[in-house]
């Protein structure tokens, strides 16, 4: 009787092991996502559907994600950091917080995407690009009888006091790109002078980079300083938003992707990395109403995407402004000389 029970027990264990094998083989992935929530969800769903890998996804802003990756360095909990401006990805690479990985799809990428890869020693790569700008609520503008803003200089005019919103550059990659853009476009002294004048017109510094244009779409603020594709997203939903490429010129982002150093699920992380660089996957962004320019040369950008060739772009120095020292210095200076000012 005892022998029979033992045999039955052994058989049951074998059956349980066999049943568990597919799930174990599928694996797990912890994804830190820094694009719009809809796109984060789409990427999670599509990857799970294709691979069977169970994805635990968390959506945060660029600055928050960088801070989390840094705080978890001794005990990494994430596997892949996907999306968000390239500057904090480059800082993380410099600090050894991310792993080098060469995807077999590198040959399909635009030069600007590979420039991130080369600058980081293979620790990050470009997945999309987008130009900085702003959007405004056309109905609110008409109600106040104001002339449509076309330039950065327009946003510091007295008539826009309390009408402008942007994110905090400490938490938002979008806002840090704006900070670094003004410094490069105008020179550091003039750039910070501009930021101080802009501060007087700001009604709120948000945590998320896309929040200001969402507020403008809802009539909560007139102007939102954002990446232009985020303004296009709001316009595509039917909101009364006009998208502006500032007349003086503007900076841009190379949205990036990195594998976190010491990732617990390295094989799955590499699978996601390759998945995210595929042309067919990048083209799915339009399903989530995300209109960035994809990094794979074979991916067709959504027709609504702002055309980078039509925008007056500065020669943004990603290596310098993505470095740990420069990024830290500029953020400290903004805290002390701009954010601390009364409004």
KAGI-V66228 format. One record per residue. PHI is phi in radians with two decimals (999 if undefined). PSI is psi in degrees with one decimal (none if undefined). NEAR is the number of other C-alpha atoms within 12 Angstrom. Layout:
phi=(PHI,PHI)
psi=(PSI,PSI)
near=(NEAR,NEAR)
//
This chain:
phi=(999,-1.09,-1.08,-1.11,-1.11,-1.10,-1.13,-1.10,-1.10,-1.11,-1.12,-1.11,-1.06,-1.08,-1.12,-1.10,-1.12,-1.11,-1.18,-1.40,-0.98,-1.02,-1.13,-1.14,-1.15,-1.16,1.42,-2.35,-2.56,-1.84,-1.95,-1.72,-1.93,-2.26,-2.00,-1.05,-0.91,-1.09,-1.26,-1.00,-1.14,-1.10,-1.10,-1.09,-1.09,-1.15,-1.19,-1.08,-1.10,-1.34,-1.90,1.38,-1.31,-1.45,-1.86,-1.77,-1.88,-2.17,-1.88,-2.50,-1.35,-1.06,-1.10,-1.13,-1.18,-1.00,-1.08,-1.19,-1.05,-1.16,-1.19,-1.67,-0.96,-1.39,-2.60,-1.04,-1.94,-1.71,-1.95,-2.27,-1.89,-2.01,1.63,1.59,-1.02,-1.29,-1.01,-1.16,-1.11,-1.18,-1.10,-1.09,-1.09,-1.07,-1.58,1.28,-1.52,-2.27,-1.74,-1.32,-2.69,-1.85,-1.41,-1.15,-1.62,-0.95,-1.13,-1.59,-1.64,-1.11,-1.02,-1.14,-1.26,-1.27,-1.10,-1.15,-1.06,-1.23,-1.14,-1.72,1.18,1.48,-1.60,-2.64,-2.59,-1.35,-2.03,-2.86,-2.33,-2.79,-1.58,-1.29,-3.08,-2.69,-2.27,-2.38,-1.46,-1.14,-1.23,-1.14,-1.06,-1.14,-1.05,-1.57,1.14,-1.65,-1.32,-1.06,-1.26,-2.16,-2.33,-1.01,-1.05,-1.17,-1.29,-1.80,-1.22,-0.98,-1.18,-1.76,-1.08,1.32,-1.93,-2.01,-2.31,-2.57,-1.52,-1.45,-1.16,-1.27,-1.81,-1.99,-1.17,-1.04,-1.22,-1.14,-1.05,-1.11,-1.00,-1.17,-1.14,-1.11,-1.14,-1.33,-1.29,-1.95,1.64,-1.11,-1.11,-1.19,-1.10,-1.27,-1.09,-1.10,-1.07,-1.16,-1.20,-1.12,-0.93,-1.14,-1.74,-1.36,-1.63,-2.88,-1.75,-1.55,-1.39,-1.65,-1.17,-1.55,-1.03,-1.05,-1.36,-1.17,-1.16,-1.12,-1.10,-1.60,1.38,-1.54,-2.65,-1.46,-2.16,-2.20,-1.52,-2.65,-1.26,-1.04,-1.13,-1.22,-1.20,-1.08,-1.01,-1.16,-1.10,-1.17,-1.44,1.75,-1.23,-1.37,-1.98,-1.83,-1.77,-2.16,-1.72,-0.98,-1.13,-1.27,2.00,-2.76,-1.55,-2.64,-1.93,-1.99,-1.02,-2.26,-2.44,-2.45,-1.61,-1.30,-1.04,1.32,-0.92,-1.26,-2.10,-1.13,-1.10,-1.19,-1.09,-1.17,-1.09,-1.14,-0.96,-1.16,-1.00,-1.23,-1.60,-1.20,-1.07,-1.14,-1.27,-1.11,-1.21,-1.25,-0.95,-1.10,-1.15,-1.69,0.99,-1.94,-2.09,-1.21,-1.51,-1.22,-1.47,-1.37,-1.09,-1.56,-1.54,-1.48,-1.13,-1.02,-1.04,-1.38,-1.06,-1.02,-1.47,-1.04,-1.19,-1.65,-1.86,-1.39,-1.68,-1.37,-1.49,-1.11,-1.58,-1.16,-1.10,-1.21,-1.44,-1.73,-1.33,-1.05,-1.14,-1.22,-1.11,-1.11,-1.13,-1.17,-1.16,-1.11,-1.15,-1.12,-1.04,-1.41,-1.82,-2.04,-1.06,-1.32,-1.25,-1.24,-2.13)
psi=(-45.4,-41.3,-39.8,-43.2,-40.7,-41.5,-43.5,-40.7,-42.2,-40.4,-40.6,-42.4,-42.3,-42.8,-41.9,-40.9,-42.0,-39.7,-32.7,-19.9,-48.7,-42.6,-42.6,-38.2,-33.3,-37.3,-175.7,159.1,132.7,117.2,125.9,112.9,137.2,30.0,-170.7,145.6,-40.6,-39.6,-38.4,-46.7,-40.2,-46.1,-40.4,-49.0,-45.6,-40.2,-42.7,-42.4,-41.4,-36.9,-21.2,0.1,133.7,120.6,126.7,108.6,135.8,132.5,122.5,172.4,169.7,-49.1,-39.8,-40.8,-43.5,-46.8,-38.0,-45.5,-41.2,-43.2,-25.8,9.2,-37.0,-16.3,73.2,134.4,-21.4,160.2,-47.2,137.1,107.4,119.9,175.6,161.1,152.1,-22.0,-51.6,-28.2,-41.2,-39.0,-43.1,-39.5,-44.5,-33.3,5.0,23.1,-8.0,161.4,144.9,136.7,129.9,112.8,144.9,-9.8,2.1,-36.0,-17.7,-0.9,151.4,155.4,-37.9,-29.8,-40.2,-22.3,-34.1,-42.0,-45.6,-41.4,-27.0,4.2,31.1,10.0,-9.7,163.5,150.9,136.1,-19.0,167.6,152.2,140.9,142.8,151.1,-147.7,164.4,154.0,155.1,112.7,-31.9,-43.4,-39.1,-45.3,-40.0,-36.9,-4.2,33.7,152.6,139.3,129.6,136.9,-14.6,162.0,-38.0,-28.1,-29.8,-11.3,7.8,149.0,-33.6,-12.8,13.6,126.9,8.9,-2.2,140.7,140.0,170.9,168.8,126.0,-14.9,-32.3,-23.1,127.3,-32.9,-49.2,-34.5,-38.4,-38.9,-46.2,-50.7,-31.9,-47.5,-36.4,-42.1,-35.3,-38.4,-13.1,153.2,-45.5,-49.3,-34.5,-43.7,-31.2,-41.0,-44.8,-35.8,-40.8,-38.7,-38.8,-37.8,-22.6,-5.9,131.2,-22.9,139.9,115.9,167.7,-42.2,143.1,-30.7,-10.5,-38.4,-37.1,-27.7,-37.8,-39.8,-39.6,-30.9,2.8,16.3,-17.6,158.0,-42.8,138.3,125.3,115.6,177.7,141.6,-33.8,-27.9,-34.2,-37.0,-39.6,-45.3,-39.8,-37.4,-22.6,-3.9,2.6,149.6,66.6,131.3,138.5,133.1,129.8,108.9,140.3,-28.8,-19.5,170.0,164.3,-179.2,165.2,151.6,95.7,136.4,171.2,138.2,147.8,130.1,134.3,133.2,19.9,135.4,-26.4,66.9,-41.3,-43.7,-34.5,-42.8,-35.8,-44.2,-41.3,-50.3,-40.4,-46.0,-18.3,-8.5,143.3,-44.3,-32.6,-43.5,-31.6,-17.5,-11.8,-36.5,-25.9,-26.2,11.2,42.1,127.8,32.2,162.5,120.4,152.7,-21.0,126.5,-22.6,-3.3,131.8,119.8,149.3,143.5,-24.5,-14.2,135.0,133.6,115.2,-31.5,-19.2,-2.9,139.7,93.8,139.5,165.2,77.8,126.7,88.9,-37.7,-45.0,-51.0,-5.5,-0.2,151.1,-45.6,-47.9,-41.7,-44.7,-39.7,-46.2,-38.9,-39.8,-42.0,-39.2,-42.8,-43.7,-36.9,-18.0,-60.0,-32.0,-12.0,147.9,158.4,none)
near=(7,8,9,10,11,12,13,14,14,14,14,14,14,14,13,14,15,14,13,14,13,15,17,16,18,22,25,31,35,31,44,42,38,41,45,34,25,22,31,33,26,28,40,34,22,25,32,27,14,17,23,22,28,27,33,25,31,28,30,31,38,45,41,29,39,42,23,27,37,28,16,20,23,16,17,26,30,40,40,49,56,48,50,49,51,53,50,56,54,47,38,40,39,28,24,26,38,40,34,32,31,24,29,15,27,31,18,23,32,27,23,34,36,34,28,41,37,23,30,38,26,29,38,48,50,49,49,46,42,44,45,50,49,46,48,47,39,28,23,26,26,14,13,15,12,22,18,30,32,23,23,36,23,27,39,27,24,18,22,33,23,26,38,42,42,48,38,36,40,36,31,40,49,52,45,47,49,48,48,43,40,37,32,29,30,24,16,20,18,18,27,30,23,30,38,28,29,39,35,29,31,36,26,30,33,29,25,40,45,45,36,44,45,37,36,39,34,25,26,23,34,43,49,52,53,50,52,44,48,47,46,41,37,38,29,25,17,14,25,29,37,34,39,39,36,34,22,23,29,38,43,46,48,45,43,48,54,56,46,44,33,24,32,22,30,29,22,31,40,30,31,40,41,32,29,42,41,31,27,23,32,38,33,32,39,30,22,27,30,41,38,47,43,43,42,34,27,20,27,24,32,25,19,24,34,32,23,31,14,15,23,24,27,28,20,30,29,39,29,26,36,37,26,25,20,24,34,23,22,34,32,19,26,33,21,15,22,28,26,15,17,15,17)
//
